[in-house]
């Protein structure tokens, strides 16, 4: 499982010109799921994400987590995080889990983040989405397990 985390001032997801998820102040999280991922993987990364201290404290140090700043998560499925570009110029996505495995784990991960006490918004799994954001920092971090 891979999480590409961007600290944002604002982020939103549109499908066919309709906003399906939006947040102010928080993380835009792009999540990629591979064949070997399990609920235990999702548990670990949800806890890590919700306790990641990358918001600034009163001294300007990255020392606060998303719960401390009452931030939100916008979680978007992103199978292309497992693109393999080693051979040729056309990416292979064989390392990405099939939808029947990835979608339940995506939903499970989202629920685990809510159980950690963070409000979430989501994209629509498998949909063609238009994602907009205003990156804060910029701060972009990759978590993997």
VEXRO-978867 format. One record per atom (N, C-alpha, C, O): residue in three letters; atom name; chain; z, y, x. Coordinates in nm, 4 decimals. Layout:
BEGIN
Ala  CA  A  Z  Y  X
...
//
This chain:
BEGIN
Unk  N  A  0.0000  -0.1165  0.0855
Unk  CA  A  0.0000  0.0000  0.0000
Unk  C  A  0.0000  0.1227  0.0900
Unk  O  A  0.0756  0.1303  0.1869
Unk  N  A  -0.0836  0.2162  0.0576
Unk  CA  A  -0.0935  0.3418  0.1312
Unk  C  A  -0.0727  0.4575  0.0359
Unk  O  A  -0.1273  0.4604  -0.0744
Unk  N  A  0.0077  0.5529  0.0808
Unk  CA  A  0.0292  0.6759  0.0059
Unk  C  A  -0.0145  0.7926  0.0929
Unk  O  A  0.0340  0.8089  0.2049
Unk  N  A  -0.1051  0.8730  0.0420
Unk  CA  A  -0.1405  0.9985  0.1062
Unk  C  A  -0.0707  1.1065  0.0257
Unk  O  A  -0.1040  1.1307  -0.0903
Unk  N  A  0.0263  1.1711  0.0885
Unk  CA  A  0.1146  1.2657  0.0192
Unk  C  A  0.0798  1.4069  0.0635
Unk  O  A  0.0745  1.4363  0.1829
Unk  N  A  0.0565  1.4931  -0.0333
Unk  CA  A  0.0330  1.6334  -0.0040
Unk  C  A  0.1362  1.7155  -0.0784
Unk  O  A  0.1487  1.7067  -0.2006
Unk  N  A  0.2110  1.7966  -0.0018
Unk  CA  A  0.3062  1.8886  -0.0649
Unk  C  A  0.2250  2.0010  -0.1270
Unk  O  A  0.1438  2.0646  -0.0597
Unk  N  A  0.2470  2.0250  -0.2553
Unk  CA  A  0.1626  2.1202  -0.3276
Unk  C  A  0.2446  2.2250  -0.4025
Unk  O  A  0.3588  2.2020  -0.4421
Unk  N  A  0.1819  2.3397  -0.4198
Unk  CA  A  0.2364  2.4416  -0.5097
Unk  C  A  0.1912  2.4124  -0.6521
Unk  O  A  0.2625  2.4394  -0.7488
Unk  N  A  0.0691  2.3557  -0.6626
Unk  CA  A  0.0115  2.3165  -0.7916
Unk  C  A  -0.0887  2.2064  -0.7686
Unk  O  A  -0.1546  2.2017  -0.6648
Unk  N  A  -0.1002  2.1165  -0.8668
Unk  CA  A  -0.2040  2.0135  -0.8618
Unk  C  A  -0.2339  1.9687  -1.0039
Unk  O  A  -0.1472  1.9720  -1.0912
Unk  N  A  -0.3580  1.9267  -1.0255
Unk  CA  A  -0.3962  1.8780  -1.1584
Unk  C  A  -0.5086  1.7762  -1.1457
Unk  O  A  -0.5796  1.7702  -1.0453
Unk  N  A  -0.5222  1.6964  -1.2515
Unk  CA  A  -0.6282  1.5971  -1.2610
Unk  C  A  -0.6996  1.6182  -1.3944
Unk  O  A  -0.6364  1.6270  -1.4997
Unk  N  A  -0.8325  1.6260  -1.3878
Unk  CA  A  -0.9152  1.6387  -1.5084
Unk  C  A  -1.0060  1.5176  -1.5196
Unk  O  A  -1.0528  1.4626  -1.4199
Unk  N  A  -1.0297  1.4776  -1.6436
Unk  CA  A  -1.1304  1.3766  -1.6746
Unk  C  A  -1.2133  1.4337  -1.7889
Unk  O  A  -1.1604  1.4671  -1.8949
Unk  N  A  -1.3428  1.4445  -1.7660
Unk  CA  A  -1.4331  1.5022  -1.8665
Unk  C  A  -1.3826  1.6375  -1.9165
Unk  O  A  -1.3781  1.6630  -2.0368
Unk  N  A  -1.3446  1.7233  -1.8221
Unk  CA  A  -1.2982  1.8593  -1.8499
Unk  C  A  -1.1625  1.8670  -1.9210
Unk  O  A  -1.1188  1.9761  -1.9577
Unk  N  A  -1.0957  1.7534  -1.9409
Unk  CA  A  -0.9630  1.7526  -2.0032
Unk  C  A  -0.8567  1.7265  -1.8972
Unk  O  A  -0.8660  1.6295  -1.8220
Unk  N  A  -0.7549  1.8135  -1.8912
Unk  CA  A  -0.6453  1.7936  -1.7972
Unk  C  A  -0.5596  1.6781  -1.8481
Unk  O  A  -0.5092  1.6821  -1.9603
Unk  N  A  -0.5434  1.5747  -1.7648
Unk  CA  A  -0.4627  1.4587  -1.8028
Unk  C  A  -0.3291  1.4567  -1.7302
Unk  O  A  -0.2391  1.3818  -1.7683
Unk  N  A  -0.3152  1.5378  -1.6266
Unk  CA  A  -0.1903  1.5480  -1.5535
Unk  C  A  -0.1889  1.6739  -1.4702
Unk  O  A  -0.2902  1.7099  -1.4103
Unk  N  A  -0.0738  1.7424  -1.4655
Unk  CA  A  -0.0625  1.8611  -1.3809
Unk  C  A  0.0839  1.8846  -1.3455
Unk  O  A  0.1745  1.8531  -1.4228
Unk  N  A  0.1045  1.9407  -1.2266
Unk  CA  A  0.2389  1.9727  -1.1807
Unk  C  A  0.2388  2.1070  -1.1096
Unk  O  A  0.1348  2.1558  -1.0653
Unk  N  A  0.3548  2.1643  -1.0999
Unk  CA  A  0.3834  2.2755  -1.0109
Unk  C  A  0.4880  2.2240  -0.9134
Unk  O  A  0.5730  2.1436  -0.9516
Unk  N  A  0.4835  2.2684  -0.7887
Unk  CA  A  0.5849  2.2365  -0.6887
Unk  C  A  0.6195  2.0881  -0.6827
Unk  O  A  0.6996  2.0386  -0.7619
Unk  N  A  0.5597  2.0200  -0.5904
Unk  CA  A  0.5876  1.8776  -0.5751
Unk  C  A  0.4911  1.8118  -0.4807
Unk  O  A  0.4459  1.8720  -0.3833
Unk  N  A  0.4594  1.6863  -0.5105
Unk  CA  A  0.3672  1.6088  -0.4285
Unk  C  A  0.2501  1.5604  -0.5120
Unk  O  A  0.2683  1.5088  -0.6222
Unk  N  A  0.1298  1.5774  -0.4587
Unk  CA  A  0.0141  1.5036  -0.5066
Unk  C  A  0.0120  1.3770  -0.4226
Unk  O  A  0.0052  1.3837  -0.2999
Unk  N  A  0.0179  1.2612  -0.4882
Unk  CA  A  0.0243  1.1337  -0.4185
Unk  C  A  -0.0994  1.0525  -0.4540
Unk  O  A  -0.1187  1.0138  -0.5692
Unk  N  A  -0.1833  1.0271  -0.3529
Unk  CA  A  -0.2963  0.9375  -0.3704
Unk  C  A  -0.2482  0.8010  -0.3247
Unk  O  A  -0.1974  0.7872  -0.2134
Unk  N  A  -0.2637  0.6991  -0.4099
Unk  CA  A  -0.2105  0.5662  -0.3805
Unk  C  A  -0.3230  0.4635  -0.3756
Unk  O  A  -0.4022  0.4501  -0.4689
Unk  N  A  -0.3273  0.3919  -0.2645
Unk  CA  A  -0.4220  0.2816  -0.2477
Unk  C  A  -0.3454  0.1507  -0.2415
Unk  O  A  -0.2392  0.1427  -0.1798
Unk  N  A  -0.3991  0.0494  -0.3051
Unk  CA  A  -0.3316  -0.0804  -0.3140
Unk  C  A  -0.4246  -0.1876  -0.2580
Unk  O  A  -0.5437  -0.1911  -0.2889
Unk  N  A  -0.3676  -0.2751  -0.1750
Unk  CA  A  -0.4434  -0.3843  -0.1154
Unk  C  A  -0.3939  -0.5184  -0.1695
Unk  O  A  -0.2966  -0.5237  -0.2447
Unk  N  A  -0.4614  -0.6261  -0.1306
Unk  CA  A  -0.4365  -0.7601  -0.1846
Unk  C  A  -0.2960  -0.8128  -0.1599
Unk  O  A  -0.2428  -0.8877  -0.2418
Unk  N  A  -0.2363  -0.7752  -0.0496
Unk  CA  A  -0.1054  -0.8305  -0.0125
Unk  C  A  0.0121  -0.7503  -0.0674
Unk  O  A  0.1273  -0.7867  -0.0435
Unk  N  A  -0.0140  -0.6431  -0.1397
Unk  CA  A  0.0955  -0.5614  -0.1930
Unk  C  A  0.1681  -0.6333  -0.3060
Unk  O  A  0.1086  -0.7092  -0.3825
Unk  N  A  0.2977  -0.6073  -0.3143
Unk  CA  A  0.3835  -0.6707  -0.4145
Unk  C  A  0.4731  -0.5639  -0.4774
Unk  O  A  0.4693  -0.4469  -0.4391
Unk  N  A  0.5531  -0.6066  -0.5741
Unk  CA  A  0.6521  -0.5159  -0.6334
Unk  C  A  0.7523  -0.4692  -0.5282
Unk  O  A  0.8004  -0.3560  -0.5342
Unk  N  A  0.7835  -0.5548  -0.4329
Unk  CA  A  0.8755  -0.5174  -0.3255
Unk  C  A  0.8155  -0.4051  -0.2402
Unk  O  A  0.8865  -0.3141  -0.1974
Unk  N  A  0.6856  -0.4124  -0.2164
Unk  CA  A  0.6165  -0.3051  -0.1444
Unk  C  A  0.6291  -0.1748  -0.2218
Unk  O  A  0.6613  -0.0706  -0.1647
Unk  N  A  0.6037  -0.1811  -0.3509
Unk  CA  A  0.6124  -0.0622  -0.4366
Unk  C  A  0.7552  -0.0077  -0.4411
Unk  O  A  0.7755  0.1137  -0.4375
Unk  N  A  0.8539  -0.0967  -0.4490
Unk  CA  A  0.9944  -0.0540  -0.4497
Unk  C  A  1.0265  0.0265  -0.3239
Unk  O  A  1.0835  0.1354  -0.3304
Unk  N  A  0.9886  -0.0299  -0.2096
Unk  CA  A  1.0169  0.0341  -0.0812
Unk  C  A  0.9520  0.1729  -0.0732
Unk  O  A  1.0176  0.2706  -0.0370
Unk  N  A  0.8236  0.1807  -0.1069
Unk  CA  A  0.7524  0.3073  -0.0930
Unk  C  A  0.7941  0.4098  -0.1976
Unk  O  A  0.7937  0.5295  -0.1686
Unk  N  A  0.8296  0.3672  -0.3168
Unk  CA  A  0.8783  0.4619  -0.4185
Unk  C  A  1.0082  0.5267  -0.3707
Unk  O  A  1.0258  0.6480  -0.3816
Unk  N  A  1.0975  0.4456  -0.3186
Unk  CA  A  1.2253  0.4979  -0.2677
Unk  C  A  1.2014  0.5910  -0.1489
Unk  O  A  1.2610  0.6984  -0.1406
Unk  N  A  1.1137  0.5494  -0.0569
Unk  CA  A  1.0818  0.6305  0.0607
Unk  C  A  1.0209  0.7646  0.0187
Unk  O  A  1.0601  0.8696  0.0694
Unk  N  A  0.9256  0.7603  -0.0735
Unk  CA  A  0.8592  0.8817  -0.1213
Unk  C  A  0.9584  0.9787  -0.1842
Unk  O  A  0.9577  1.0978  -0.1530
Unk  N  A  1.0421  0.9286  -0.2714
Unk  CA  A  1.1336  1.0150  -0.3469
Unk  C  A  1.2484  1.0686  -0.2618
Unk  O  A  1.3203  1.1590  -0.3044
Unk  N  A  1.2656  1.0136  -0.1426
Unk  CA  A  1.3701  1.0618  -0.0524
Unk  C  A  1.3138  1.1279  0.0730
Unk  O  A  1.3893  1.1675  0.1618
Unk  N  A  1.1815  1.1398  0.0802
Unk  CA  A  1.1145  1.2012  0.1943
Unk  C  A  1.1513  1.3494  0.2008
Unk  O  A  1.1294  1.4239  0.1052
Unk  N  A  1.2070  1.3910  0.3134
Unk  CA  A  1.2569  1.5283  0.3264
Unk  C  A  1.1526  1.6164  0.3939
Unk  O  A  1.1536  1.6339  0.5157
Unk  N  A  1.0627  1.6714  0.3129
Unk  CA  A  0.9581  1.7581  0.3678
Unk  C  A  0.9489  1.8919  0.2950
Unk  O  A  0.8476  1.9614  0.3031
Unk  N  A  1.0547  1.9268  0.2247
Unk  CA  A  1.0662  2.0621  0.1687
Unk  C  A  1.1648  2.1394  0.2563
Unk  O  A  1.2614  2.0827  0.3073
Unk  N  A  1.1395  2.2678  0.2730
Unk  CA  A  1.2213  2.3485  0.3624
Unk  C  A  1.3549  2.3866  0.2997
Unk  O  A  1.3639  2.4168  0.1807
Unk  N  A  1.4596  2.3841  0.3844
Unk  CA  A  1.5913  2.4317  0.3422
Unk  C  A  1.6017  2.5812  0.3687
Unk  O  A  1.5019  2.6454  0.4016
Unk  N  A  1.7212  2.6370  0.3547
Unk  CA  A  1.7416  2.7817  0.3717
Unk  C  A  1.7159  2.8279  0.5146
Unk  O  A  1.7006  2.9477  0.5385
Unk  N  A  1.7109  2.7353  0.6100
Unk  CA  A  1.6842  2.7690  0.7497
Unk  C  A  1.5390  2.7436  0.7901
Unk  O  A  1.5037  2.7550  0.9075
Unk  N  A  1.4568  2.7097  0.6939
Unk  CA  A  1.3153  2.6857  0.7221
Unk  C  A  1.2872  2.5492  0.7822
Unk  O  A  1.1761  2.5254  0.8297
Unk  N  A  1.3833  2.4598  0.7817
Unk  CA  A  1.3657  2.3236  0.8345
Unk  C  A  1.3265  2.2299  0.7212
Unk  O  A  1.3777  2.2422  0.6099
Unk  N  A  1.2363  2.1364  0.7486
Unk  CA  A  1.2020  2.0348  0.6496
Unk  C  A  1.3221  1.9409  0.6374
Unk  O  A  1.3401  1.8500  0.7184
Unk  N  A  1.4031  1.9647  0.5351
Unk  CA  A  1.5291  1.8932  0.5237
Unk  C  A  1.5627  1.8540  0.3797
Unk  O  A  1.6654  1.7906  0.3554
Unk  N  A  1.4772  1.8911  0.2843
Unk  CA  A  1.5059  1.8653  0.1433
Unk  C  A  1.4043  1.7688  0.0841
Unk  O  A  1.2858  1.7738  0.1171
Unk  N  A  1.4519  1.6804  -0.0042
Unk  CA  A  1.3603  1.5890  -0.0719
Unk  C  A  1.3151  1.6484  -0.2047
Unk  O  A  1.3603  1.7555  -0.2452
Unk  N  A  1.2270  1.5783  -0.2701
Unk  CA  A  1.1665  1.6292  -0.3936
Unk  C  A  1.2699  1.6466  -0.5056
Unk  O  A  1.2568  1.7355  -0.5899
Unk  N  A  1.3722  1.5614  -0.5056
Unk  CA  A  1.4775  1.5737  -0.6072
Unk  C  A  1.5592  1.6999  -0.5843
Unk  O  A  1.6005  1.7652  -0.6802
Unk  N  A  1.5830  1.7351  -0.4581
Unk  CA  A  1.6626  1.8532  -0.4241
Unk  C  A  1.5978  1.9824  -0.4726
Unk  O  A  1.6674  2.0786  -0.5050
Unk  N  A  1.4653  1.9849  -0.4775
Unk  CA  A  1.3943  2.1063  -0.5173
Unk  C  A  1.3421  2.0981  -0.6609
Unk  O  A  1.2675  2.1850  -0.7060
Unk  N  A  1.3827  1.9918  -0.7323
Unk  CA  A  1.3373  1.9686  -0.8699
Unk  C  A  1.1838  1.9661  -0.8789
Unk  O  A  1.1240  2.0187  -0.9728
Unk  N  A  1.1231  1.9034  -0.7781
Unk  CA  A  0.9780  1.8903  -0.7748
Unk  C  A  0.9307  1.7738  -0.8599
Unk  O  A  1.0105  1.6934  -0.9080
Unk  N  A  0.8002  1.7663  -0.8774
Unk  CA  A  0.7382  1.6609  -0.9578
Unk  C  A  0.6331  1.5881  -0.8748
Unk  O  A  0.5897  1.6360  -0.7700
Unk  N  A  0.5937  1.4722  -0.9237
Unk  CA  A  0.4891  1.3930  -0.8597
Unk  C  A  0.3668  1.3859  -0.9499
Unk  O  A  0.3793  1.3654  -1.0706
Unk  N  A  0.2501  1.4025  -0.8923
Unk  CA  A  0.1240  1.3720  -0.9593
Unk  C  A  0.0659  1.2551  -0.8818
Unk  O  A  0.0231  1.2706  -0.7674
Unk  N  A  0.0645  1.1371  -0.9450
Unk  CA  A  0.0260  1.0133  -0.8778
Unk  C  A  -0.1124  0.9700  -0.9256
Unk  O  A  -0.1354  0.9508  -1.0450
Unk  N  A  -0.2037  0.9551  -0.8298
Unk  CA  A  -0.3439  0.9276  -0.8604
Unk  C  A  -0.3885  0.8034  -0.7841
Unk  O  A  -0.3743  0.7978  -0.6619
Unk  N  A  -0.4419  0.7043  -0.8540
Unk  CA  A  -0.4929  0.5840  -0.7883
Unk  C  A  -0.6163  0.6187  -0.7052
Unk  O  A  -0.7006  0.6979  -0.7471
Unk  N  A  -0.6255  0.5575  -0.5856
Unk  CA  A  -0.7316  0.5942  -0.4925
Unk  C  A  -0.7694  0.4727  -0.4085
Unk  O  A  -0.7206  0.4562  -0.2967
Unk  N  A  -0.8570  0.3875  -0.4631
Unk  CA  A  -0.8939  0.2646  -0.3915
Unk  C  A  -0.9628  0.2940  -0.2600
Unk  O  A  -0.9634  0.2088  -0.1711
Unk  N  A  -1.0215  0.4130  -0.2446
Unk  CA  A  -1.0952  0.4445  -0.1215
Unk  C  A  -1.0026  0.4638  -0.0012
Unk  O  A  -1.0515  0.4764  0.1111
Unk  N  A  -0.8717  0.4665  -0.0210
Unk  CA  A  -0.7796  0.4725  0.0934
Unk  C  A  -0.7877  0.3462  0.1778
Unk  O  A  -0.7428  0.3450  0.2924
Unk  N  A  -0.8446  0.2402  0.1221
Unk  CA  A  -0.8642  0.1161  0.1970
Unk  C  A  -1.0096  0.0956  0.2388
Unk  O  A  -1.0536  -0.0175  0.2592
Unk  N  A  -1.0828  0.2041  0.2514
Unk  CA  A  -1.2211  0.1951  0.2980
Unk  C  A  -1.2240  0.1441  0.4418
Unk  O  A  -1.1426  0.1849  0.5247
Unk  N  A  -1.3174  0.0555  0.4701
Unk  CA  A  -1.3368  0.0041  0.6050
Unk  C  A  -1.4739  0.0520  0.6521
Unk  O  A  -1.5770  0.0162  0.5951
Unk  N  A  -1.4728  0.1338  0.7575
Unk  CA  A  -1.5971  0.1929  0.8074
Unk  C  A  -1.6324  0.1426  0.9468
Unk  O  A  -1.7069  0.2085  1.0193
Unk  N  A  -1.5798  0.0269  0.9849
Unk  CA  A  -1.6027  -0.0258  1.1201
Unk  C  A  -1.7472  -0.0638  1.1439
Unk  O  A  -1.8014  -0.0361  1.2509
Unk  N  A  -1.8105  -0.1267  1.0466
Unk  CA  A  -1.9480  -0.1727  1.0627
Unk  C  A  -2.0417  -0.0854  0.9810
Unk  O  A  -2.0304  -0.0791  0.8586
Unk  N  A  -2.1326  -0.0192  1.0474
Unk  CA  A  -2.2316  0.0615  0.9774
Unk  C  A  -2.1744  0.1923  0.9259
Unk  O  A  -2.0656  0.2345  0.9651
Unk  N  A  -2.2498  0.2555  0.8374
Unk  CA  A  -2.2131  0.3865  0.7852
Unk  C  A  -2.1728  0.3847  0.6383
Unk  O  A  -2.1313  0.4865  0.5829
Unk  N  A  -2.1854  0.2687  0.5766
Unk  CA  A  -2.1466  0.2567  0.4361
Unk  C  A  -2.0112  0.1873  0.4303
Unk  O  A  -1.9986  0.0743  0.4775
Unk  N  A  -1.9088  0.2525  0.3730
Unk  CA  A  -1.7758  0.1918  0.3693
Unk  C  A  -1.7732  0.0638  0.2862
Unk  O  A  -1.8435  0.0499  0.1862
Unk  N  A  -1.6904  -0.0277  0.3313
Unk  CA  A  -1.6622  -0.1491  0.2554
Unk  C  A  -1.5247  -0.1308  0.1909
Unk  O  A  -1.4337  -0.0749  0.2521
Unk  N  A  -1.5106  -0.1776  0.0684
Unk  CA  A  -1.3836  -0.1638  -0.0026
Unk  C  A  -1.3209  -0.3001  -0.0318
Unk  O  A  -1.2424  -0.3142  -0.1256
Unk  N  A  -1.3557  -0.3996  0.0486
Unk  CA  A  -1.3036  -0.5341  0.0246
Unk  C  A  -1.1530  -0.5442  0.0498
Unk  O  A  -1.0893  -0.6391  0.0039
Unk  N  A  -1.0956  -0.4484  0.1214
Unk  CA  A  -0.9508  -0.4488  0.1438
Unk  C  A  -0.8741  -0.3905  0.0255
Unk  O  A  -0.7520  -0.4047  0.0180
Unk  N  A  -0.9441  -0.3255  -0.0664
Unk  CA  A  -0.8798  -0.2713  -0.1865
Unk  C  A  -0.8575  -0.3836  -0.2869
Unk  O  A  -0.9444  -0.4683  -0.3078
Unk  N  A  -0.7400  -0.3828  -0.3486
Unk  CA  A  -0.7099  -0.4846  -0.4502
Unk  C  A  -0.7999  -0.4652  -0.5717
Unk  O  A  -0.8370  -0.3527  -0.6055
Unk  N  A  -0.8340  -0.5738  -0.6357
Unk  CA  A  -0.9114  -0.5691  -0.7601
Unk  C  A  -0.8271  -0.5021  -0.8698
Unk  O  A  -0.7042  -0.5061  -0.8646
Unk  N  A  -0.8925  -0.4412  -0.9677
Unk  CA  A  -0.8192  -0.3699  -1.0725
Unk  C  A  -0.7123  -0.4527  -1.1444
Unk  O  A  -0.6079  -0.3990  -1.1812
Unk  N  A  -0.7366  -0.5819  -1.1647
Unk  CA  A  -0.6377  -0.6630  -1.2370
Unk  C  A  -0.5082  -0.6798  -1.1571
Unk  O  A  -0.4044  -0.7124  -1.2147
Unk  N  A  -0.5128  -0.6582  -1.0270
Unk  CA  A  -0.3927  -0.6603  -0.9425
Unk  C  A  -0.3425  -0.5180  -0.9190
Unk  O  A  -0.2225  -0.4921  -0.9278
Unk  N  A  -0.4336  -0.4264  -0.8892
Unk  CA  A  -0.3962  -0.2899  -0.8526
Unk  C  A  -0.3378  -0.2100  -0.9687
Unk  O  A  -0.2394  -0.1384  -0.9501
Unk  N  A  -0.3956  -0.2205  -1.0871
Unk  CA  A  -0.3473  -0.1387  -1.1990
Unk  C  A  -0.2021  -0.1697  -1.2360
Unk  O  A  -0.1238  -0.0760  -1.2515
Unk  N  A  -0.1625  -0.2958  -1.2510
Unk  CA  A  -0.0206  -0.3218  -1.2803
Unk  C  A  0.0734  -0.2717  -1.1699
Unk  O  A  0.1829  -0.2236  -1.1994
Unk  N  A  0.0319  -0.2824  -1.0440
Unk  CA  A  0.1163  -0.2326  -0.9351
Unk  C  A  0.1225  -0.0802  -0.9341
Unk  O  A  0.2267  -0.0224  -0.9031
Unk  N  A  0.0125  -0.0157  -0.9675
Unk  CA  A  0.0104  0.1308  -0.9816
Unk  C  A  0.1095  0.1739  -1.0892
Unk  O  A  0.1904  0.2639  -1.0666
Unk  N  A  0.1036  0.1107  -1.2050
Unk  CA  A  0.1956  0.1449  -1.3141
Unk  C  A  0.3403  0.1151  -1.2748
Unk  O  A  0.4306  0.1928  -1.3060
Unk  N  A  0.3619  0.0048  -1.2076
Unk  CA  A  0.4954  -0.0324  -1.1618
Unk  C  A  0.5489  0.0731  -1.0644
Unk  O  A  0.6641  0.1152  -1.0751
Unk  N  A  0.4646  0.1154  -0.9696
Unk  CA  A  0.5039  0.2175  -0.8733
Unk  C  A  0.5423  0.3479  -0.9447
Unk  O  A  0.6443  0.4088  -0.9122
Unk  N  A  0.4619  0.3897  -1.0402
Unk  CA  A  0.4918  0.5115  -1.1168
Unk  C  A  0.6263  0.4998  -1.1873
Unk  O  A  0.7058  0.5938  -1.1857
Unk  N  A  0.6520  0.3855  -1.2489
Unk  CA  A  0.7805  0.3639  -1.3172
Unk  C  A  0.8972  0.3675  -1.2192
Unk  O  A  1.0033  0.4213  -1.2510
Unk  N  A  0.8786  0.3106  -1.1002
Unk  CA  A  0.9848  0.3113  -0.9988
Unk  C  A  1.0169  0.4543  -0.9553
Unk  O  A  1.1333  0.4874  -0.9326
Unk  N  A  0.9159  0.5382  -0.9436
Unk  CA  A  0.9391  0.6788  -0.9070
Unk  C  A  1.0191  0.7497  -1.0154
Unk  O  A  1.1084  0.8291  -0.9854
Unk  N  A  0.9873  0.7212  -1.1410
Unk  CA  A  1.0661  0.7784  -1.2512
Unk  C  A  1.2096  0.7293  -1.2466
Unk  O  A  1.3023  0.8061  -1.2719
Unk  N  A  1.2289  0.6019  -1.2146
Unk  CA  A  1.3634  0.5465  -1.2040
Unk  C  A  1.4413  0.6093  -1.0891
Unk  O  A  1.5643  0.6108  -1.0907
Unk  N  A  1.3701  0.6612  -0.9895
Unk  CA  A  1.4344  0.7321  -0.8787
Unk  C  A  1.4794  0.8721  -0.9214
Unk  O  A  1.5475  0.9415  -0.8459
Unk  N  A  1.4412  0.9131  -1.0426
Unk  CA  A  1.4858  1.0421  -1.0943
Unk  C  A  1.3877  1.1557  -1.0747
Unk  O  A  1.4265  1.2725  -1.0789
Unk  N  A  1.2612  1.1234  -1.0535
Unk  CA  A  1.1594  1.2264  -1.0330
Unk  C  A  1.0626  1.2239  -1.1511
Unk  O  A  1.0152  1.1177  -1.1915
Unk  N  A  1.0339  1.3419  -1.2058
Unk  CA  A  0.9369  1.3514  -1.3154
Unk  C  A  0.7972  1.3301  -1.2591
Unk  O  A  0.7624  1.3835  -1.1537
Unk  N  A  0.7175  1.2511  -1.3309
Unk  CA  A  0.5823  1.2227  -1.2829
Unk  C  A  0.4766  1.2575  -1.3864
Unk  O  A  0.5015  1.2624  -1.5069
Unk  N  A  0.3584  1.2812  -1.3335
Unk  CA  A  0.2347  1.2908  -1.4091
Unk  C  A  0.1399  1.1936  -1.3393
Unk  O  A  0.1604  1.1592  -1.2229
Unk  N  A  0.0370  1.1498  -1.4102
Unk  CA  A  -0.0539  1.0506  -1.3529
Unk  C  A  -0.1987  1.0857  -1.3831
Unk  O  A  -0.2307  1.1598  -1.4761
Unk  N  A  -0.2841  1.0285  -1.2998
Unk  CA  A  -0.4254  1.0232  -1.3325
Unk  C  A  -0.4472  0.9020  -1.4212
Unk  O  A  -0.3511  0.8398  -1.4666
Unk  N  A  -0.5727  0.8681  -1.4459
Unk  CA  A  -0.6075  0.7500  -1.5242
Unk  C  A  -0.6694  0.6486  -1.4285
Unk  O  A  -0.7708  0.6761  -1.3644
Unk  N  A  -0.6080  0.5324  -1.4197
Unk  CA  A  -0.6546  0.4297  -1.3268
Unk  C  A  -0.8013  0.3962  -1.3521
Unk  O  A  -0.8414  0.3685  -1.4652
Unk  N  A  -0.8802  0.3990  -1.2457
Unk  CA  A  -1.0208  0.3600  -1.2538
Unk  C  A  -1.1150  0.4659  -1.3071
Unk  O  A  -1.2363  0.4452  -1.3079
Unk  N  A  -1.0624  0.5787  -1.3517
Unk  CA  A  -1.1476  0.6834  -1.4077
Unk  C  A  -1.2078  0.7683  -1.2959
Unk  O  A  -1.1552  0.7733  -1.1847
Unk  N  A  -1.3184  0.8344  -1.3272
Unk  CA  A  -1.3766  0.9335  -1.2379
Unk  C  A  -1.3009  1.0635  -1.2618
Unk  O  A  -1.3158  1.1266  -1.3665
Unk  N  A  -1.2197  1.1031  -1.1643
Unk  CA  A  -1.1282  1.2162  -1.1835
Unk  C  A  -1.1677  1.3341  -1.0961
Unk  O  A  -1.2235  1.3171  -0.9877
Unk  N  A  -1.1380  1.4529  -1.1446
Unk  CA  A  -1.1525  1.5761  -1.0686
Unk  C  A  -1.0112  1.6234  -1.0349
Unk  O  A  -0.9348  1.6617  -1.1235
Unk  N  A  -0.9776  1.6203  -0.9063
Unk  CA  A  -0.8431  1.6549  -0.8621
Unk  C  A  -0.8461  1.7925  -0.7968
Unk  O  A  -0.9288  1.8189  -0.7095
Unk  N  A  -0.7558  1.8795  -0.8395
Unk  CA  A  -0.7432  2.0137  -0.7817
Unk  C  A  -0.6024  2.0304  -0.7280
Unk  O  A  -0.5064  1.9780  -0.7843
Unk  N  A  -0.5912  2.1044  -0.6180
Unk  CA  A  -0.4580  2.1286  -0.5641
Unk  C  A  -0.4547  2.2554  -0.4819
Unk  O  A  -0.5559  2.3019  -0.4294
Unk  N  A  -0.3354  2.3093  -0.4727
Unk  CA  A  -0.3055  2.4137  -0.3760
Unk  C  A  -0.2001  2.3545  -0.2850
Unk  O  A  -0.0836  2.3406  -0.3222
Unk  N  A  -0.2441  2.3193  -0.1634
Unk  CA  A  -0.1581  2.2549  -0.0660
Unk  C  A  -0.0570  2.3566  -0.0160
Unk  O  A  -0.0917  2.4726  0.0063
Unk  N  A  0.0666  2.3149  0.0016
Unk  CA  A  0.1752  2.4008  0.0461
Unk  C  A  0.2074  2.3679  0.1901
Unk  O  A  0.2681  2.2644  0.2176
Unk  N  A  0.1683  2.4533  0.2820
Unk  CA  A  0.1993  2.4331  0.4225
Unk  C  A  0.0798  2.4594  0.5123
Unk  O  A  0.0776  2.5633  0.5784
Unk  N  A  -0.0173  2.3741  0.5186
Unk  CA  A  -0.0305  2.2465  0.4475
Unk  C  A  0.0586  2.1385  0.5094
Unk  O  A  0.0804  2.1341  0.6305
Unk  N  A  0.1080  2.0534  0.4230
Unk  CA  A  0.1845  1.9364  0.4651
Unk  C  A  0.1181  1.8146  0.4025
Unk  O  A  0.1125  1.8021  0.2802
Unk  N  A  0.0682  1.7255  0.4861
Unk  CA  A  0.0036  1.6025  0.4413
Unk  C  A  0.0570  1.4879  0.5261
Unk  O  A  0.0527  1.4933  0.6490
Unk  N  A  0.1075  1.3837  0.4595
Unk  CA  A  0.1691  1.2709  0.5286
Unk  C  A  0.1163  1.1408  0.4692
Unk  O  A  0.0972  1.1289  0.3482
Unk  N  A  0.0931  1.0435  0.5575
Unk  CA  A  0.0515  0.9101  0.5149
Unk  C  A  0.1711  0.8161  0.5296
Unk  O  A  0.2316  0.8076  0.6365
Unk  N  A  0.2048  0.7454  0.4209
Unk  CA  A  0.3056  0.6399  0.4253
Unk  C  A  0.2354  0.5080  0.3991
Unk  O  A  0.1449  0.4993  0.3161
Unk  N  A  0.2780  0.4069  0.4705
Unk  CA  A  0.2144  0.2764  0.4560
Unk  C  A  0.3202  0.1681  0.4718
Unk  O  A  0.4160  0.1834  0.5475
Unk  N  A  0.3011  0.0583  0.3991
Unk  CA  A  0.3923  -0.0551  0.4148
Unk  C  A  0.3152  -0.1849  0.3961
Unk  O  A  0.3732  -0.2931  0.4052
//
